[in-house]
Amino acid sequence: MVQDQIIARGICDQRVIDAMMKIPRHIFVQEAFAVQAYSDKALPIGEKQTISQPYIVALMTEKLALTGTERVLEIGTGSGYQTALLATLADRIYSAERIRLLALRARRCLDSLKLFNVQLRINDVAGSPIGWEEAAPFDAIIVTAGAPEVPAILTDQLARGGRLVIPVGTDTSQQLLTIIKNEDGELQRELSVECRFVPLIGRQGWQA
C-alpha cells in the first residue's frame, strides 16, 4: 500500500510514510472488508460513513506539515484511522464525531494501539457548532467531510501559523483546500486534488 499508493503518487513526507507503515489499517474497517483494507479505495465503516482511500489520507496528513509538537483538531473521527495517524505525528489530538457508535469503536481501536494522546468528543446534538472552542487555538485542523464552504468557526480556532485542510464543494464532489493562517491573521488558500467525501452535516455544512 505505502509503496504503490503513497510514495509512487508523490507523498514524500517521511514522517507520514513511517506512520502509515506503522498503523494497521485493517483494524479500522469492518471485518467483512478487512481483506480490502490496503486497497486504494474508500470503504464503508457503517452508519453510511466511509474510511477514505489511503492516498487521500496521506495527502491530507502531509498538507498539515506536522512536526510532532502540534495540537490538532480533527472534525469527523469516523473509524479512527486518520486519528491514529495524527496521534502518531503530533502531540495532542482533539477529535470530534457526531455518530456515537463510530466514536466508541474508534476509541477502542485507538486504545488497542495505546494511542492515549487523543481526546475524543461525541457531538451528537442536532445543530451544535463544529469545532472545540474551549481547547482552541489549534496548530492544525483537518476536516474529513465535504463542506459547502470553509466554516469561519474553524478558521477562528486556527492558530497563527496554523493549517486547515478541508474538502470544499458540493455534497457529492469537492476539491481539497489547504488554508494557512499567517502571523498577521490573514488566510492563504491552496487548492489541490478533486475528491469525494461524505457531507459535513450541521449548521456549518449540509442538512441531515
N, C-alpha and C positions, 0 to 999 in steps of 0.2 A: 504493500500500500504506500509506504513512505517513499520508496524509490521511484515507483512508476507513476504515482498520482500526485505526489507532493513536490519532490525535488525536480522531477522531469518537467513539471509545469511552472517552474520558476521560483518556488519558495526557497529562500536562501538564508533565512534567519536560523542559525544553528541551534539556538535555544528552543525554537518552535519545533524544529525537526527532532531534536532529542526528546522533547516532551511527547511528541506523537509516537515515537518509538517506545516510550515508557508506559503510556496509559493504554490499558487493554480495552479497545473499543467494543468488543463483543459483549461485555458485561452491562453495557448501557443500552442494548437493544432487547426487544422481546425475544424469548427463547426460540421461537419459530423462525426468526430472521438472523440468528447468530451466525449461520454459515455465510451470510451475505454482509456481515458487519464490516469487512475490509474492502468491499467493492466501492467503486467511485459513484455512489448514488445515495440519495436520501432514502431513509427507511421509516416506516411507521413505528411509533412508540406507544400507540394507544391514545385515546381521548382526542382523536382527529389531529394529532400533532406528529411531527417528524423529527428525526435526527438528521442534520444536514450532511451532505456529501463531504468526505474528508478534505478535498481541495478547498472548498469554501470555508470550512472551519479553520484550516491552516492559514488561508489568505486573510480572513478577518482577524485572526490572532496576530499574524505578522504585522498588520497595519496598526495595531495598538502600540507596537515598538516597546514592549515591556523589558525592563532590565532586572527586575526582581525585588524592587523596593516599593512598588506601587500599591495603592488601594484602588480596587477595581469594582465597578458596579456592573452587574450583568442583569439585563431585563429579559426574562424567559429562561428559566433553569432547564426546562424540558427534561431530557433524560439524565442530565448532569455531565455529559461528556465534555462539552465546551467548558463547563465549570471546572472539571478536573484538570484540564489543560491550563486554565488560568491559575488555578491553585498551585500548580507546579511552577509557574512562571512569575508569579507576583507575590507580594507579602500578605495581602488580606483581600478576600473576595466577599462582596455583598451581592447575593443573588436572589432575585425576586421571581416568583412563579405564581400564576393565578389559578392553576389547576392543582388542587391539594394532592390527589393521588400521584401525580407526576413528581411533585416536590418530595413526598415521602419516599418514593422509590429512589429518587436521586440522592437523597440523604443517606440511604442505606448503602448505595454504591460508593459514595464518597467516603463514608466511614470505613467501608471494607478496604479501601486503599489508604486509610489513615491520613486523609486529607482534612485535617481539622482546622485549617485556616479559612474555612468557608462559613459565613453566616447566611442562613437561608430564611427567607420570609415568604409566607403564603399571602398573596394579595388577591383573595377570592371575593372581596366585597365589590359588588357592581358599582361602577362609577368612581372607584378610588383612584387617586392620581398615581401615575407611574413614578418610579424613582425611589429614592431613600433619603429624603431631605435632611433628616436629623444626623445622618452619617456623612453628608457632603462637606467639603468638595471631594471629588474623586479624581485621581490622576488619569484614569481611563474608564470609559463606559462602552459597553458592547450591547447591542440590541439584536436579539435573534428572532425577530418577527418583522414583517414588512409594514412600514408606516406610510401614510399619505404625504407626510411632511415631517421635518425634524421637530420633535416636541421641544418647545422653548424651556419646559420644566427640566429637561435633561441638560441642555447647554448651560442653564443656570447652575446646575450641580457639578459642572465640569471645572476642575481647577485650571488656573492659567498655566499654559504649557501642556495641558492635557489633550487627549484624543478621544473622540467619539466615533465609533464605527456602527453604521446602521443601514439597512436596506430601505430605500425610499422609492415609491412609485404607486402602482395600483394595487388592488388586493390580490392580483394574480401574477404580477410581474414587476420587478424592481431593479434598480441599479444600486450597487454598493457604494456608499458615500462615507468618506472619512472627513471629519471636521476637526480642525486643530485650533484651539483657543490660544492665541499668542499672549505675550506678557502684558499687553495693553488691554486684553479682554476682547479683542477683535477675533472674528471667526473666519477661518480659511476653509474652503471646501475643495475636496478632491474626489472626482467621480472615478469609479473603477468598473468592474465587470457587471454584466447583467446577471440577475439571479432570481430565484423564486422561493420565497419563504411563506409560511403560514401568516395570515394577517395579524397585526398587532391589534388587540381588542381593548376597547376602553375609551375614555374621554379624549385621549390624545391619539387615538387610532381609529379603527373601524368599529361599527356596531356589531355586537354578537349575533 
